[in-house]
């Protein structure tokens, strides 16, 4: 596992999200990141320690349903003539889009989808891409 903490995000005085480069965070990481061996990795997860149904779906059924609606409405907006699929060519700015929707959390967008559902969808998309990138690096 390699930890590469290059950026930190914070709110500026104008209410916008600001990217703080690693050099300005007061933390120095080696150029290639910090590599952790299996012995140094805090927790190894087994299938039993990854409770998808009981630890996620059972906790957040209504939220998961809203995220699914968000996926469907996004599909109808961007590719209405195709089966439901994540068109990554139209989805590359997850953190910027997440931040825009976060500013309107608690309200409903013009397409009838909660901004908070769009925040969650974008967070999942970003996390998926991070995991895929980490897996490719191995």
BALOBA-1460 file (C-alpha; in Angstrom, 3 decimals):
// residues 138
<rec num="1" residu="x" x="0.000" y="0.000" z="0.000"/>
<rec num="2" residu="x" x="1.333" y="3.446" z="-0.893"/>
<rec num="3" residu="x" x="0.079" y="6.660" z="0.743"/>
<rec num="4" residu="x" x="0.427" y="9.706" z="-1.490"/>
<rec num="5" residu="x" x="-0.982" y="12.754" z="0.297"/>
<rec num="6" residu="x" x="-0.263" y="15.539" z="-2.171"/>
<rec num="7" residu="x" x="-3.155" y="17.914" z="-1.535"/>
<rec num="8" residu="x" x="-5.367" y="19.116" z="1.273"/>
<rec num="9" residu="x" x="-8.681" y="20.876" z="0.678"/>
<rec num="10" residu="x" x="-10.007" y="23.675" z="2.889"/>
<rec num="11" residu="x" x="-12.595" y="26.447" z="2.767"/>
<rec num="12" residu="x" x="-11.259" y="29.938" z="2.056"/>
<rec num="13" residu="x" x="-12.755" y="33.235" z="3.298"/>
<rec num="14" residu="x" x="-14.949" y="33.553" z="0.197"/>
<rec num="15" residu="x" x="-16.560" y="30.176" z="0.917"/>
<rec num="16" residu="x" x="-14.792" y="28.388" z="-1.917"/>
<rec num="17" residu="x" x="-12.760" y="25.228" z="-1.592"/>
<rec num="18" residu="x" x="-9.054" y="25.873" z="-1.856"/>
<rec num="19" residu="x" x="-6.420" y="23.292" z="-2.728"/>
<rec num="20" residu="x" x="-3.364" y="23.449" z="-0.492"/>
<rec num="21" residu="x" x="-0.293" y="21.802" z="-2.048"/>
<rec num="22" residu="x" x="1.743" y="19.426" z="0.090"/>
<rec num="23" residu="x" x="4.603" y="21.903" z="0.388"/>
<rec num="24" residu="x" x="2.313" y="24.398" z="2.152"/>
<rec num="25" residu="x" x="0.819" y="21.886" z="4.594"/>
<rec num="26" residu="x" x="3.870" y="21.653" z="6.812"/>
<rec num="27" residu="x" x="4.099" y="17.921" z="6.099"/>
<rec num="28" residu="x" x="6.845" y="16.471" z="3.957"/>
<rec num="29" residu="x" x="6.386" y="13.131" z="2.244"/>
<rec num="30" residu="x" x="8.982" y="11.358" z="0.159"/>
<rec num="31" residu="x" x="8.470" y="12.051" z="-3.551"/>
<rec num="32" residu="x" x="7.034" y="8.580" z="-4.235"/>
<rec num="33" residu="x" x="4.802" y="8.606" z="-1.158"/>
<rec num="34" residu="x" x="5.048" y="6.451" z="1.938"/>
<rec num="35" residu="x" x="5.117" y="2.739" z="1.285"/>
<rec num="36" residu="x" x="3.655" y="0.498" z="3.963"/>
<rec num="37" residu="x" x="4.517" y="-3.179" z="4.089"/>
<rec num="38" residu="x" x="1.856" y="-5.737" z="4.991"/>
<rec num="39" residu="x" x="3.212" y="-5.767" z="8.554"/>
<rec num="40" residu="x" x="2.811" y="-1.982" z="8.840"/>
<rec num="41" residu="x" x="-0.675" y="-1.827" z="7.307"/>
<rec num="42" residu="x" x="-3.017" y="-1.232" z="10.253"/>
<rec num="43" residu="x" x="-5.786" y="-3.712" z="9.384"/>
<rec num="44" residu="x" x="-6.154" y="-6.540" z="6.895"/>
<rec num="45" residu="x" x="-9.780" y="-7.073" z="5.972"/>
<rec num="46" residu="x" x="-11.311" y="-10.478" z="5.372"/>
<rec num="47" residu="x" x="-14.659" y="-11.094" z="3.696"/>
<rec num="48" residu="x" x="-16.304" y="-11.251" z="7.130"/>
<rec num="49" residu="x" x="-14.804" y="-7.866" z="7.970"/>
<rec num="50" residu="x" x="-16.317" y="-6.307" z="4.841"/>
<rec num="51" residu="x" x="-20.052" y="-6.418" z="5.696"/>
<rec num="52" residu="x" x="-21.545" y="-4.868" z="2.571"/>
<rec num="53" residu="x" x="-25.151" y="-5.759" z="3.357"/>
<rec num="54" residu="x" x="-25.222" y="-5.474" z="7.142"/>
<rec num="55" residu="x" x="-22.601" y="-2.720" z="7.417"/>
<rec num="56" residu="x" x="-23.703" y="-0.454" z="4.558"/>
<rec num="57" residu="x" x="-26.991" y="-1.356" z="2.861"/>
<rec num="58" residu="x" x="-28.785" y="-2.010" z="6.175"/>
<rec num="59" residu="x" x="-27.431" y="1.209" z="7.679"/>
<rec num="60" residu="x" x="-28.349" y="3.497" z="4.794"/>
<rec num="61" residu="x" x="-31.204" y="1.978" z="2.737"/>
<rec num="62" residu="x" x="-32.909" y="5.298" z="2.002"/>
<rec num="63" residu="x" x="-29.640" y="7.020" z="1.133"/>
<rec num="64" residu="x" x="-28.592" y="4.172" z="-1.187"/>
<rec num="65" residu="x" x="-32.012" y="4.387" z="-2.872"/>
<rec num="66" residu="x" x="-31.495" y="8.128" z="-3.445"/>
<rec num="67" residu="x" x="-28.047" y="7.545" z="-4.926"/>
<rec num="68" residu="x" x="-29.572" y="4.940" z="-7.275"/>
<rec num="69" residu="x" x="-32.201" y="7.490" z="-8.374"/>
<rec num="70" residu="x" x="-29.369" y="9.964" z="-8.936"/>
<rec num="71" residu="x" x="-27.633" y="7.428" z="-11.208"/>
<rec num="72" residu="x" x="-30.816" y="6.855" z="-13.193"/>
<rec num="73" residu="x" x="-31.591" y="10.562" z="-13.647"/>
<rec num="74" residu="x" x="-27.973" y="11.231" z="-14.660"/>
<rec num="75" residu="x" x="-28.218" y="8.452" z="-17.244"/>
<rec num="76" residu="x" x="-31.424" y="9.959" z="-18.645"/>
<rec num="77" residu="x" x="-29.727" y="13.352" z="-18.831"/>
<rec num="78" residu="x" x="-26.493" y="12.243" z="-20.501"/>
<rec num="79" residu="x" x="-27.305" y="9.012" z="-22.401"/>
<rec num="80" residu="x" x="-31.074" y="8.457" z="-22.479"/>
<rec num="81" residu="x" x="-30.889" y="6.052" z="-25.409"/>
<rec num="82" residu="x" x="-28.403" y="3.671" z="-23.742"/>
<rec num="83" residu="x" x="-28.592" y="1.145" z="-20.887"/>
<rec num="84" residu="x" x="-27.630" y="2.342" z="-17.420"/>
<rec num="85" residu="x" x="-23.843" y="2.614" z="-17.279"/>
<rec num="86" residu="x" x="-21.314" y="5.026" z="-15.816"/>
<rec num="87" residu="x" x="-20.042" y="7.109" z="-18.727"/>
<rec num="88" residu="x" x="-16.670" y="8.080" z="-17.334"/>
<rec num="89" residu="x" x="-15.928" y="10.325" z="-20.311"/>
<rec num="90" residu="x" x="-18.624" y="12.667" z="-18.965"/>
<rec num="91" residu="x" x="-17.575" y="12.297" z="-15.339"/>
<rec num="92" residu="x" x="-14.044" y="13.471" z="-14.645"/>
<rec num="93" residu="x" x="-14.320" y="16.250" z="-12.101"/>
<rec num="94" residu="x" x="-15.709" y="14.360" z="-9.119"/>
<rec num="95" residu="x" x="-14.301" y="16.594" z="-6.380"/>
<rec num="96" residu="x" x="-15.292" y="19.834" z="-8.107"/>
<rec num="97" residu="x" x="-18.814" y="18.560" z="-8.823"/>
<rec num="98" residu="x" x="-19.095" y="17.156" z="-5.301"/>
<rec num="99" residu="x" x="-18.112" y="20.559" z="-3.900"/>
<rec num="100" residu="x" x="-20.638" y="22.422" z="-6.044"/>
<rec num="101" residu="x" x="-23.433" y="20.131" z="-4.836"/>
<rec num="102" residu="x" x="-22.158" y="20.320" z="-1.249"/>
<rec num="103" residu="x" x="-22.733" y="24.081" z="-1.289"/>
<rec num="104" residu="x" x="-26.423" y="23.326" z="-1.912"/>
<rec num="105" residu="x" x="-26.764" y="20.359" z="0.458"/>
<rec num="106" residu="x" x="-30.192" y="20.171" z="2.047"/>
<rec num="107" residu="x" x="-31.967" y="21.334" z="-1.107"/>
<rec num="108" residu="x" x="-33.315" y="19.627" z="-4.200"/>
<rec num="109" residu="x" x="-31.779" y="20.232" z="-7.647"/>
<rec num="110" residu="x" x="-33.904" y="21.256" z="-10.651"/>
<rec num="111" residu="x" x="-34.051" y="17.624" z="-11.814"/>
<rec num="112" residu="x" x="-35.737" y="16.555" z="-8.561"/>
<rec num="113" residu="x" x="-32.635" y="14.898" z="-7.089"/>
<rec num="114" residu="x" x="-31.265" y="15.990" z="-3.726"/>
<rec num="115" residu="x" x="-27.920" y="17.758" z="-3.916"/>
<rec num="116" residu="x" x="-26.806" y="15.550" z="-1.020"/>
<rec num="117" residu="x" x="-27.469" y="12.441" z="-3.158"/>
<rec num="118" residu="x" x="-25.285" y="13.958" z="-5.862"/>
<rec num="119" residu="x" x="-22.576" y="14.631" z="-3.258"/>
<rec num="120" residu="x" x="-22.725" y="10.969" z="-2.212"/>
<rec num="121" residu="x" x="-22.659" y="9.738" z="-5.832"/>
<rec num="122" residu="x" x="-19.631" y="11.880" z="-6.620"/>
<rec num="123" residu="x" x="-17.906" y="10.755" z="-3.409"/>
<rec num="124" residu="x" x="-18.441" y="7.116" z="-4.405"/>
<rec num="125" residu="x" x="-17.192" y="7.818" z="-7.930"/>
<rec num="126" residu="x" x="-14.072" y="9.495" z="-6.569"/>
<rec num="127" residu="x" x="-13.438" y="6.670" z="-4.105"/>
<rec num="128" residu="x" x="-13.884" y="4.062" z="-6.852"/>
<rec num="129" residu="x" x="-11.344" y="5.836" z="-9.054"/>
<rec num="130" residu="x" x="-8.875" y="6.163" z="-6.165"/>
<rec num="131" residu="x" x="-9.117" y="2.440" z="-5.424"/>
<rec num="132" residu="x" x="-8.731" y="1.546" z="-9.102"/>
<rec num="133" residu="x" x="-5.682" y="3.809" z="-9.376"/>
<rec num="134" residu="x" x="-4.140" y="2.204" z="-6.284"/>
<rec num="135" residu="x" x="-4.821" y="-1.268" z="-7.682"/>
<rec num="136" residu="x" x="-3.196" y="-0.324" z="-10.993"/>
<rec num="137" residu="x" x="-0.115" y="0.949" z="-9.157"/>
<rec num="138" residu="x" x="0.421" y="-2.430" z="-7.488"/>
